[in-house]
């Protein structure tokens, strides 16, 4: 079967956890698809995106293969729509509004519209602005259904209807389903969705938590029974038989057990030997299914929240440790800087002392050098005089020898 409505990774974030996040689902041709969730869970936001009233921040939405945002005008030719918040134009009464709507849609035969008005017991002569919530809802349903288009998109359509009118509305919806129409509807009424839908999506905090197949849900291979025993002895004796107990209320001698269809006869044959206060089947329905899913989701979210808190604490501790490490590093740097400055200071003093010592030493050396040079000059002069005297004496002796 082809996908008439296809939503892929739809995201619209309004901040503070509000909006829809990464929604993906599809509605097949002739399928009735339900949307259930608490107020503010994202049902209306999703439907408004499909209708082309809102532009997705991320993701793709197609209706009959057409882009929900770009081809919004074209798509509305094939869609009947009941909004969650109804605002009528400034017209006299319901009759005038329905005639104007028929003219806009090109409807000439009002017989089906009149049939819907009769089934819903709608007084169309009432002033539009003074209608009750239920009357407004009926008028909106008639205006949508009378167009007889292939796709129905309904945002909590039974809000404001009394229980009897809800039953009538469900009958009208089933009749539309028999025509082969594709229906997407949101609701807070589990029984309403159970009676009409093929599949139902549970949306929670802007995310689809589960999509239940109603055929699978109504044809489970097991049944659940609540059994209460008259005596504690029988209660304890039965528990030893090891049936699958899903709930044990010891205070009342009561157990809730899950039994597969093939073992039901064996169960009742066994219970013949016990004194019972009562036994009743616990029907498994959409509400029970989603409550179980939500319970698991709450646990999952709590665990995730704890993990996030632990992660945050670790990050804070890491940040604190990093801060301490930086402070310690700064202290070390400061100490090193002080040591370096001290070293420079003392080195300067040492250098000055060394220079002074060198200067004194140089002076002393210069004085010694001068003295040494002076002494050397005197010695050289004395040696020269002595040498000259010796040479003169030698010359005299040689002369005397020659004269003799």
One Martini backbone bead per residue (centre of mass of N, CA, C, O) as a GRO file, in nm:
protein
  404
    1UNK     BB    1   0.097   0.035   0.020
    2UNK     BB    2   0.060   0.359  -0.001
    3UNK     BB    3   0.174   0.673   0.094
    4UNK     BB    4  -0.010   0.951   0.183
    5UNK     BB    5   0.139   0.997   0.459
    6UNK     BB    6   0.467   1.159   0.524
    7UNK     BB    7   0.694   1.147   0.804
    8UNK     BB    8   1.034   1.296   0.835
    9UNK     BB    9   1.204   1.417   1.090
   10UNK     BB   10   1.030   1.601   1.262
   11UNK     BB   11   1.114   1.951   1.357
   12UNK     BB   12   0.999   2.168   1.642
   13UNK     BB   13   1.154   2.422   1.831
   14UNK     BB   14   1.044   2.626   2.122
   15UNK     BB   15   1.163   2.548   2.372
   16UNK     BB   16   1.174   2.398   2.679
   17UNK     BB   17   1.079   2.115   2.534
   18UNK     BB   18   0.910   2.233   2.305
   19UNK     BB   19   0.750   2.026   2.066
   20UNK     BB   20   0.908   1.848   1.796
   21UNK     BB   21   1.108   1.525   1.764
   22UNK     BB   22   1.186   1.319   1.524
   23UNK     BB   23   0.939   1.251   1.341
   24UNK     BB   24   0.813   0.917   1.230
   25UNK     BB   25   0.560   0.849   0.977
   26UNK     BB   26   0.278   0.664   0.828
   27UNK     BB   27  -0.006   0.670   0.591
   28UNK     BB   28  -0.210   0.467   0.447
   29UNK     BB   29  -0.422   0.364   0.227
   30UNK     BB   30  -0.721   0.338   0.417
   31UNK     BB   31  -0.610   0.437   0.683
   32UNK     BB   32  -0.629   0.451   1.045
   33UNK     BB   33  -0.468   0.711   1.230
   34UNK     BB   34  -0.349   0.755   1.556
   35UNK     BB   35  -0.336   1.018   1.816
   36UNK     BB   36  -0.178   1.009   2.140
   37UNK     BB   37  -0.198   1.252   2.416
   38UNK     BB   38  -0.118   1.499   2.592
   39UNK     BB   39  -0.112   1.808   2.664
   40UNK     BB   40   0.163   1.927   2.474
   41UNK     BB   41   0.292   1.675   2.303
   42UNK     BB   42   0.229   1.743   1.958
   43UNK     BB   43  -0.028   1.697   1.782
   44UNK     BB   44  -0.102   1.976   1.656
   45UNK     BB   45   0.174   2.043   1.536
   46UNK     BB   46   0.176   1.806   1.336
   47UNK     BB   47  -0.088   1.874   1.184
   48UNK     BB   48  -0.003   2.163   1.091
   49UNK     BB   49   0.225   2.058   0.912
   50UNK     BB   50   0.051   1.883   0.722
   51UNK     BB   51  -0.135   2.142   0.642
   52UNK     BB   52   0.077   2.399   0.609
   53UNK     BB   53   0.093   2.610   0.866
   54UNK     BB   54   0.382   2.488   0.913
   55UNK     BB   55   0.735   2.508   0.932
   56UNK     BB   56   0.990   2.311   0.925
   57UNK     BB   57   1.304   2.285   1.056
   58UNK     BB   58   1.289   1.970   1.015
   59UNK     BB   59   1.223   1.779   0.752
   60UNK     BB   60   0.959   1.572   0.595
   61UNK     BB   61   0.641   1.638   0.413
   62UNK     BB   62   0.383   1.427   0.268
   63UNK     BB   63   0.096   1.456   0.035
   64UNK     BB   64   0.061   1.272  -0.227
   65UNK     BB   65   0.376   1.368  -0.283
   66UNK     BB   66   0.341   1.643  -0.152
   67UNK     BB   67   0.443   1.932  -0.022
   68UNK     BB   68   0.317   2.064   0.267
   69UNK     BB   69   0.427   2.362   0.216
   70UNK     BB   70   0.447   2.423  -0.096
   71UNK     BB   71   0.153   2.241  -0.153
   72UNK     BB   72  -0.092   2.331   0.029
   73UNK     BB   73  -0.320   2.413  -0.172
   74UNK     BB   74  -0.336   2.142  -0.327
   75UNK     BB   75  -0.392   1.951  -0.085
   76UNK     BB   76  -0.679   2.080   0.002
   77UNK     BB   77  -0.841   1.927  -0.229
   78UNK     BB   78  -0.804   1.632  -0.048
   79UNK     BB   79  -0.892   1.770   0.235
   80UNK     BB   80  -1.025   1.709   0.551
   81UNK     BB   81  -1.088   1.951   0.830
   82UNK     BB   82  -1.041   1.946   1.195
   83UNK     BB   83  -0.985   2.158   1.429
   84UNK     BB   84  -0.895   2.225   1.757
   85UNK     BB   85  -0.953   2.533   1.687
   86UNK     BB   86  -1.247   2.715   1.657
   87UNK     BB   87  -1.304   2.965   1.386
   88UNK     BB   88  -1.544   3.166   1.280
   89UNK     BB   89  -1.696   3.352   1.080
   90UNK     BB   90  -1.888   3.651   1.019
   91UNK     BB   91  -2.182   3.494   1.074
   92UNK     BB   92  -2.500   3.438   1.158
   93UNK     BB   93  -2.510   3.110   1.105
   94UNK     BB   94  -2.488   2.778   1.034
   95UNK     BB   95  -2.629   2.780   0.761
   96UNK     BB   96  -2.459   3.003   0.630
   97UNK     BB   97  -2.190   2.860   0.662
   98UNK     BB   98  -2.252   2.593   0.504
   99UNK     BB   99  -2.319   2.737   0.237
  100UNK     BB  100  -2.045   2.878   0.204
  101UNK     BB  101  -1.882   2.616   0.205
  102UNK     BB  102  -2.020   2.483  -0.040
  103UNK     BB  103  -1.945   2.705  -0.244
  104UNK     BB  104  -1.636   2.681  -0.207
  105UNK     BB  105  -1.646   2.353  -0.283
  106UNK     BB  106  -1.882   2.292  -0.502
  107UNK     BB  107  -2.156   2.225  -0.355
  108UNK     BB  108  -2.494   2.128  -0.453
  109UNK     BB  109  -2.543   1.877  -0.276
  110UNK     BB  110  -2.704   1.872   0.061
  111UNK     BB  111  -2.784   1.583   0.164
  112UNK     BB  112  -2.534   1.496   0.336
  113UNK     BB  113  -2.537   1.738   0.525
  114UNK     BB  114  -2.825   1.686   0.637
  115UNK     BB  115  -2.756   1.408   0.752
  116UNK     BB  116  -2.542   1.507   0.955
  117UNK     BB  117  -2.724   1.704   1.111
  118UNK     BB  118  -2.922   1.484   1.207
  119UNK     BB  119  -2.721   1.289   1.353
  120UNK     BB  120  -2.603   1.542   1.539
  121UNK     BB  121  -2.821   1.738   1.629
  122UNK     BB  122  -2.816   2.017   1.463
  123UNK     BB  123  -2.852   2.368   1.514
  124UNK     BB  124  -2.821   2.593   1.245
  125UNK     BB  125  -2.973   2.858   1.367
  126UNK     BB  126  -2.748   2.925   1.534
  127UNK     BB  127  -2.530   3.129   1.663
  128UNK     BB  128  -2.199   3.114   1.618
  129UNK     BB  129  -2.096   3.286   1.875
  130UNK     BB  130  -2.316   3.119   2.082
  131UNK     BB  131  -2.199   2.857   2.075
  132UNK     BB  132  -2.114   2.578   2.187
  133UNK     BB  133  -1.867   2.354   2.182
  134UNK     BB  134  -2.039   2.122   2.065
  135UNK     BB  135  -2.169   2.282   1.830
  136UNK     BB  136  -1.909   2.364   1.690
  137UNK     BB  137  -1.810   2.077   1.640
  138UNK     BB  138  -2.043   1.982   1.463
  139UNK     BB  139  -2.008   2.198   1.242
  140UNK     BB  140  -1.716   2.115   1.164
  141UNK     BB  141  -1.785   1.823   1.082
  142UNK     BB  142  -1.982   1.886   0.857
  143UNK     BB  143  -1.792   2.071   0.686
  144UNK     BB  144  -1.591   1.835   0.633
  145UNK     BB  145  -1.765   1.579   0.542
  146UNK     BB  146  -1.932   1.706   0.294
  147UNK     BB  147  -1.688   1.701   0.084
  148UNK     BB  148  -1.584   1.409   0.023
  149UNK     BB  149  -1.286   1.329   0.071
  150UNK     BB  150  -0.994   1.121   0.088
  151UNK     BB  151  -0.900   1.305   0.338
  152UNK     BB  152  -0.871   1.286   0.701
  153UNK     BB  153  -0.819   1.560   0.938
  154UNK     BB  154  -0.823   1.521   1.302
  155UNK     BB  155  -0.846   1.745   1.589
  156UNK     BB  156  -1.010   1.650   1.830
  157UNK     BB  157  -1.333   1.607   1.729
  158UNK     BB  158  -1.489   1.518   2.023
  159UNK     BB  159  -1.470   1.775   2.160
  160UNK     BB  160  -1.766   1.843   2.354
  161UNK     BB  161  -1.898   1.579   2.336
  162UNK     BB  162  -2.118   1.370   2.417
  163UNK     BB  163  -2.138   1.033   2.454
  164UNK     BB  164  -2.357   0.992   2.231
  165UNK     BB  165  -2.214   1.166   2.011
  166UNK     BB  166  -1.961   0.996   2.002
  167UNK     BB  167  -2.093   0.746   1.886
  168UNK     BB  168  -2.193   0.881   1.629
  169UNK     BB  169  -1.917   0.973   1.527
  170UNK     BB  170  -1.794   0.688   1.502
  171UNK     BB  171  -1.997   0.589   1.293
  172UNK     BB  172  -1.920   0.803   1.077
  173UNK     BB  173  -1.622   0.721   1.061
  174UNK     BB  174  -1.668   0.425   0.971
  175UNK     BB  175  -1.810   0.503   0.710
  176UNK     BB  176  -1.563   0.650   0.590
  177UNK     BB  177  -1.375   0.403   0.600
  178UNK     BB  178  -1.546   0.221   0.401
  179UNK     BB  179  -1.475   0.422   0.156
  180UNK     BB  180  -1.139   0.444   0.180
  181UNK     BB  181  -1.034   0.643   0.371
  182UNK     BB  182  -0.792   0.862   0.493
  183UNK     BB  183  -0.704   0.867   0.849
  184UNK     BB  184  -0.626   1.142   1.076
  185UNK     BB  185  -0.625   1.124   1.441
  186UNK     BB  186  -0.681   1.296   1.736
  187UNK     BB  187  -0.672   1.192   2.094
  188UNK     BB  188  -0.788   1.117   2.449
  189UNK     BB  189  -0.957   0.861   2.349
  190UNK     BB  190  -0.912   0.531   2.357
  191UNK     BB  191  -1.186   0.407   2.267
  192UNK     BB  192  -1.209   0.567   2.004
  193UNK     BB  193  -0.947   0.451   1.871
  194UNK     BB  194  -1.008   0.148   1.899
  195UNK     BB  195  -1.278   0.155   1.712
  196UNK     BB  196  -1.108   0.278   1.439
  197UNK     BB  197  -0.813   0.199   1.438
  198UNK     BB  198  -0.517   0.045   1.315
  199UNK     BB  199  -0.326   0.274   1.431
  200UNK     BB  200  -0.128   0.392   1.724
  201UNK     BB  201   0.019   0.685   1.849
  202UNK     BB  202   0.256   0.771   2.100
  203UNK     BB  203   0.284   1.095   2.239
  204UNK     BB  204   0.585   1.229   2.417
  205UNK     BB  205   0.737   1.512   2.442
  206UNK     BB  206   0.755   1.517   2.108
  207UNK     BB  207   0.756   1.190   2.101
  208UNK     BB  208   0.760   0.877   1.968
  209UNK     BB  209   0.717   0.583   2.158
  210UNK     BB  210   0.462   0.438   2.005
  211UNK     BB  211   0.321   0.182   1.774
  212UNK     BB  212   0.002   0.046   1.754
  213UNK     BB  213  -0.140  -0.261   1.666
  214UNK     BB  214  -0.468  -0.353   1.687
  215UNK     BB  215  -0.457  -0.649   1.598
  216UNK     BB  216  -0.235  -0.738   1.795
  217UNK     BB  217  -0.377  -0.631   2.058
  218UNK     BB  218  -0.654  -0.813   2.010
  219UNK     BB  219  -0.443  -1.084   1.940
  220UNK     BB  220  -0.333  -1.217   2.181
  221UNK     BB  221  -0.175  -1.524   2.310
  222UNK     BB  222  -0.304  -1.403   2.580
  223UNK     BB  223  -0.425  -1.398   2.922
  224UNK     BB  224  -0.577  -1.214   3.200
  225UNK     BB  225  -0.601  -1.302   3.554
  226UNK     BB  226  -0.805  -1.263   3.844
  227UNK     BB  227  -0.729  -1.416   4.167
  228UNK     BB  228  -0.932  -1.512   4.458
  229UNK     BB  229  -0.892  -1.648   4.775
  230UNK     BB  230  -1.031  -1.767   5.069
  231UNK     BB  231  -0.753  -1.899   5.136
  232UNK     BB  232  -0.420  -1.904   5.217
  233UNK     BB  233  -0.357  -2.195   5.141
  234UNK     BB  234  -0.449  -2.177   4.843
  235UNK     BB  235  -0.271  -1.943   4.762
  236UNK     BB  236   0.006  -2.085   4.821
  237UNK     BB  237  -0.046  -2.339   4.650
  238UNK     BB  238  -0.078  -2.193   4.374
  239UNK     BB  239   0.203  -2.051   4.363
  240UNK     BB  240   0.360  -2.335   4.330
  241UNK     BB  241   0.273  -2.377   4.013
  242UNK     BB  242   0.410  -2.151   3.829
  243UNK     BB  243   0.271  -1.915   3.736
  244UNK     BB  244   0.239  -1.616   3.570
  245UNK     BB  245   0.307  -1.345   3.773
  246UNK     BB  246   0.215  -0.991   3.759
  247UNK     BB  247   0.045  -0.996   4.043
  248UNK     BB  248   0.085  -0.956   4.407
  249UNK     BB  249  -0.176  -0.985   4.677
  250UNK     BB  250  -0.138  -1.097   4.984
  251UNK     BB  251  -0.354  -0.949   5.156
  252UNK     BB  252  -0.595  -1.089   4.948
  253UNK     BB  253  -0.525  -1.356   4.807
  254UNK     BB  254  -0.394  -1.232   4.527
  255UNK     BB  255  -0.374  -1.294   4.165
  256UNK     BB  256  -0.203  -1.210   3.860
  257UNK     BB  257  -0.230  -1.384   3.548
  258UNK     BB  258  -0.053  -1.534   3.271
  259UNK     BB  259  -0.220  -1.700   2.989
  260UNK     BB  260  -0.207  -1.912   2.748
  261UNK     BB  261  -0.445  -2.035   2.543
  262UNK     BB  262  -0.349  -2.345   2.565
  263UNK     BB  263  -0.378  -2.316   2.911
  264UNK     BB  264  -0.674  -2.252   3.007
  265UNK     BB  265  -0.802  -2.529   3.069
  266UNK     BB  266  -0.593  -2.610   3.284
  267UNK     BB  267  -0.660  -2.382   3.481
  268UNK     BB  268  -0.964  -2.455   3.536
  269UNK     BB  269  -0.908  -2.743   3.634
  270UNK     BB  270  -0.735  -2.652   3.875
  271UNK     BB  271  -0.951  -2.450   4.017
  272UNK     BB  272  -1.153  -2.674   4.119
  273UNK     BB  273  -0.956  -2.730   4.386
  274UNK     BB  274  -1.055  -2.438   4.470
  275UNK     BB  275  -1.132  -2.162   4.680
  276UNK     BB  276  -1.319  -1.896   4.550
  277UNK     BB  277  -1.413  -1.565   4.527
  278UNK     BB  278  -1.270  -1.488   4.238
  279UNK     BB  279  -1.285  -1.449   3.868
  280UNK     BB  280  -1.108  -1.235   3.621
  281UNK     BB  281  -1.076  -1.065   3.335
  282UNK     BB  282  -0.805  -0.873   3.201
  283UNK     BB  283  -0.822  -0.635   2.987
  284UNK     BB  284  -0.643  -0.563   2.692
  285UNK     BB  285  -0.560  -0.233   2.608
  286UNK     BB  286  -0.454   0.064   2.498
  287UNK     BB  287  -0.422   0.200   2.772
  288UNK     BB  288  -0.252  -0.024   2.907
  289UNK     BB  289  -0.026  -0.029   2.702
  290UNK     BB  290   0.060   0.278   2.736
  291UNK     BB  291   0.114   0.267   3.038
  292UNK     BB  292   0.350   0.072   3.016
  293UNK     BB  293   0.520   0.244   2.825
  294UNK     BB  294   0.532   0.498   3.010
  295UNK     BB  295   0.666   0.365   3.250
  296UNK     BB  296   0.925   0.301   3.093
  297UNK     BB  297   0.979   0.593   3.004
  298UNK     BB  298   1.012   0.714   3.283
  299UNK     BB  299   1.250   0.538   3.363
  300UNK     BB  300   1.433   0.619   3.128
  301UNK     BB  301   1.431   0.926   3.193
  302UNK     BB  302   1.543   0.903   3.480
  303UNK     BB  303   1.807   0.769   3.397
  304UNK     BB  304   1.893   0.993   3.204
  305UNK     BB  305   1.888   1.216   3.415
  306UNK     BB  306   2.101   1.091   3.597
  307UNK     BB  307   2.323   1.082   3.384
  308UNK     BB  308   2.326   1.389   3.337
  309UNK     BB  309   2.391   1.467   3.629
  310UNK     BB  310   2.654   1.309   3.648
  311UNK     BB  311   2.785   1.449   3.408
  312UNK     BB  312   2.764   1.731   3.530
  313UNK     BB  313   2.925   1.674   3.786
  314UNK     BB  314   3.180   1.587   3.640
  315UNK     BB  315   3.213   1.852   3.491
  316UNK     BB  316   3.228   2.025   3.748
  317UNK     BB  317   3.467   1.875   3.872
  318UNK     BB  318   3.655   1.919   3.634
  319UNK     BB  319   3.637   2.225   3.647
  320UNK     BB  320   3.741   2.245   3.939
  321UNK     BB  321   4.006   2.097   3.892
  322UNK     BB  322   4.104   2.286   3.669
  323UNK     BB  323   4.100   2.535   3.847
  324UNK     BB  324   4.300   2.427   4.058
  325UNK     BB  325   4.524   2.370   3.857
  326UNK     BB  326   4.555   2.662   3.763
  327UNK     BB  327   4.618   2.780   4.040
  328UNK     BB  328   4.865   2.604   4.091
  329UNK     BB  329   5.015   2.694   3.837
  330UNK     BB  330   5.021   2.994   3.913
  331UNK     BB  331   5.179   2.954   4.174
  332UNK     BB  332   5.427   2.829   4.042
  333UNK     BB  333   5.480   3.062   3.850
  334UNK     BB  334   5.508   3.273   4.072
  335UNK     BB  335   5.742   3.133   4.219
  336UNK     BB  336   5.929   3.126   3.976
  337UNK     BB  337   5.931   3.431   3.936
  338UNK     BB  338   6.048   3.499   4.214
  339UNK     BB  339   6.304   3.328   4.189
  340UNK     BB  340   6.407   3.470   3.936
  341UNK     BB  341   6.422   3.751   4.063
  342UNK     BB  342   6.612   3.674   4.293
  343UNK     BB  343   6.837   3.573   4.117
  344UNK     BB  344   6.881   3.836   3.969
  345UNK     BB  345   6.942   4.004   4.215
  346UNK     BB  346   7.183   3.830   4.322
  347UNK     BB  347   7.342   3.833   4.056
  348UNK     BB  348   7.391   4.134   4.049
  349UNK     BB  349   7.554   4.143   4.310
  350UNK     BB  350   7.769   3.941   4.220
  351UNK     BB  351   7.856   4.099   3.971
  352UNK     BB  352   7.946   4.348   4.116
  353UNK     BB  353   8.152   4.207   4.300
  354UNK     BB  354   8.317   4.087   4.070
  355UNK     BB  355   8.389   4.358   3.938
  356UNK     BB  356   8.526   4.474   4.182
  357UNK     BB  357   8.740   4.251   4.210
  358UNK     BB  358   8.855   4.285   3.925
  359UNK     BB  359   8.942   4.577   3.962
  360UNK     BB  360   9.136   4.532   4.195
  361UNK     BB  361   9.303   4.318   4.052
  362UNK     BB  362   9.387   4.498   3.816
  363UNK     BB  363   9.530   4.707   3.982
  364UNK     BB  364   9.734   4.520   4.113
  365UNK     BB  365   9.854   4.415   3.851
  366UNK     BB  366   9.941   4.692   3.741
  367UNK     BB  367  10.136   4.756   3.975
  368UNK     BB  368  10.315   4.506   3.946
  369UNK     BB  369  10.395   4.562   3.659
  370UNK     BB  370  10.529   4.829   3.702
  371UNK     BB  371  10.735   4.728   3.910
  372UNK     BB  372  10.857   4.517   3.725
  373UNK     BB  373  10.949   4.714   3.507
  374UNK     BB  374  11.128   4.885   3.679
  375UNK     BB  375  11.321   4.660   3.775
  376UNK     BB  376  11.414   4.575   3.492
  377UNK     BB  377  11.544   4.841   3.407
  378UNK     BB  378  11.760   4.854   3.629
  379UNK     BB  379  11.898   4.586   3.564
  380UNK     BB  380  11.979   4.660   3.278
  381UNK     BB  381  12.154   4.905   3.350
  382UNK     BB  382  12.355   4.755   3.532
  383UNK     BB  383  12.450   4.552   3.321
  384UNK     BB  384  12.555   4.761   3.119
  385UNK     BB  385  12.765   4.893   3.307
  386UNK     BB  386  12.920   4.636   3.366
  387UNK     BB  387  12.989   4.572   3.077
  388UNK     BB  388  13.145   4.834   3.019
  389UNK     BB  389  13.357   4.799   3.236
  390UNK     BB  390  13.470   4.535   3.132
  391UNK     BB  391  13.550   4.641   2.852
  392UNK     BB  392  13.747   4.861   2.947
  393UNK     BB  393  13.940   4.678   3.104
  394UNK     BB  394  14.018   4.496   2.865
  395UNK     BB  395  14.130   4.723   2.685
  396UNK     BB  396  14.359   4.814   2.876
  397UNK     BB  397  14.507   4.545   2.890
  398UNK     BB  398  14.567   4.523   2.586
  399UNK     BB  399  14.738   4.789   2.569
  400UNK     BB  400  14.955   4.714   2.771
  401UNK     BB  401  15.067   4.477   2.620
  402UNK     BB  402  15.155   4.630   2.363
  403UNK     BB  403  15.360   4.823   2.501
  404UNK     BB  404  15.548   4.588   2.611
   0.00000   0.00000   0.00000
